[in-house]
Amino acid sequence: MPQWNLVRLELARTPEFPGGSASRAYMLRVPLDPGGLIDEGTLARRPAMATVRRFWPNEPDQTGYLVRNGRGWAFSYAVGEEDDEKLFHLEAHPMRVGDYITITEPDGTAYPFRVVRAQPDGVAGA
């Protein structure tokens, strides 16, 4: 049975951050099936619950939603696609601790992120 989860993604190793960076991270709420994949049926019934918070040092936090577009999934912070951060093949990549997800910023720069936490949300009605 799918349930809503809180998932924390942290920047994985990059040339600029060889040890990764816990201070460059995302926290998202998403319904996951037992295999760690997004449960699209559950998400379709409660899309406003699929939220994301991006936090980066020296930048204000951004809050938005996990959205499905014609080509896949993205984090969206405002109406339109100009600010969307695309998620590489998220429809086939599970979100389990230790898994990696590639996020592409609006300028086209892609960064690897590692799932460091995935736990049931516990919010009433979730």
C-alpha positions in Angstrom: 0.0 0.0 0.0 1.5 3.4 -1.0 2.0 5.9 1.7 3.2 9.5 1.8 6.9 9.8 2.7 9.4 12.6 3.6 12.5 12.2 1.5 15.7 14.1 2.0 18.1 14.5 -0.9 21.6 15.8 -0.4 24.2 16.8 -3.0 26.3 13.8 -3.9 30.0 14.0 -4.9 30.8 16.5 -7.6 34.2 18.1 -8.7 33.3 21.2 -6.7 32.2 19.1 -3.6 34.2 15.9 -3.6 32.6 14.8 -0.3 29.1 16.0 -1.3 27.2 18.6 0.7 24.5 18.2 3.3 23.8 21.9 3.2 22.7 21.7 -0.5 19.6 19.6 -0.1 15.9 19.1 -0.8 13.1 17.8 1.4 10.1 16.5 -0.4 6.8 14.8 0.5 5.8 12.2 -2.0 3.7 9.0 -2.1 5.9 6.0 -2.6 5.0 2.4 -3.3 6.8 -0.5 -1.5 9.5 -0.4 -4.1 10.3 3.2 -3.6 8.7 4.5 -6.8 6.3 7.4 -7.0 2.7 6.2 -6.7 1.1 8.2 -9.4 -2.5 7.2 -8.5 -2.1 8.4 -5.0 -0.3 11.6 -6.1 -3.1 12.3 -8.7 -5.7 12.3 -5.9 -3.8 14.7 -3.7 -1.3 16.7 -5.9 -1.0 19.6 -3.5 0.5 17.4 -0.9 3.5 16.6 -3.1 5.7 19.5 -1.9 9.4 20.3 -2.1 11.7 22.6 -0.1 15.1 23.5 -1.6 17.7 24.8 0.8 21.1 26.1 -0.2 23.6 28.1 1.8 23.5 31.9 1.2 20.2 31.6 -0.7 16.6 31.9 0.5 14.8 28.6 0.8 12.4 27.8 -2.1 9.2 25.9 -1.7 7.2 24.3 -4.4 5.6 21.2 -5.8 6.6 17.9 -7.5 4.8 18.1 -10.8 4.5 15.8 -13.8 5.1 17.3 -17.2 4.9 15.6 -20.6 8.5 14.5 -20.4 8.8 13.4 -16.7 8.9 15.0 -13.3 10.1 18.3 -12.0 10.2 20.5 -9.0 8.3 23.7 -9.7 8.4 26.8 -7.5 6.2 29.2 -9.6 3.7 29.1 -12.4 5.3 28.2 -15.7 8.3 26.1 -16.5 11.0 28.7 -16.4 12.1 27.8 -12.8 11.4 24.1 -13.0 14.2 21.7 -12.0 13.9 18.5 -14.0 14.3 15.1 -12.4 16.1 12.5 -14.6 13.9 9.4 -15.2 12.3 9.6 -11.8 9.4 7.5 -13.0 11.8 4.5 -13.1 14.2 5.4 -10.2 13.3 4.4 -6.7 13.7 6.8 -3.8 15.3 4.6 -1.2 18.1 5.5 1.1 21.4 5.3 -0.8 19.8 5.7 -4.3 20.8 8.6 -6.5 18.7 11.1 -8.4 19.9 13.6 -11.0 18.3 17.1 -10.8 18.8 19.5 -13.7 18.5 23.2 -12.8 16.8 25.7 -15.1 20.1 26.7 -16.6 20.7 23.1 -17.7 23.3 22.2 -15.0 22.7 18.7 -13.8 23.7 17.6 -10.2 23.6 14.2 -8.5 21.7 13.9 -5.3 21.7 11.0 -2.9 18.6 9.9 -0.9 19.7 10.1 2.7 16.4 9.7 4.4 13.0 8.3 3.4 10.4 7.8 6.1 6.6 7.8 6.5 5.2 11.3 6.7 2.8 10.7 9.6 0.6 13.6 8.6 -3.1 13.0 9.3 -4.9 12.3 6.1 -1.7 11.4 4.2 
